[in-house]
Amino acid sequence: MVFSIRRWTSRIFFIIVFSVLLLAVTGGYRWLADAISPIHPYREPKGAALKVFVTDPDSPDSKNAADRLRWFYWYGE
């Protein structure tokens, strides 16, 4: 079996260039996604602002199908 050094060096060079370009593209994508993304909605409020959470009432425990269907259509759960 004959091993060509020129062929193997070109393959290794291709793998190295491919890896460097892959890292550059993924890093650029990550930077772009961070630059475009909106402000984090769950961060601590600043100043006199208050963060208010509204909890949905508990689902009805009744076995009545109409009540459960009404609950599903009203709250989407």
Secondary structure by P-SEA (a helix, b strand, c coil): ccccaaaaaaaaaaaaaaaaaaaaaaaaaaaaaaaaccccccccccccbbbbbbbcccccccccaaaaaaaaaaccc
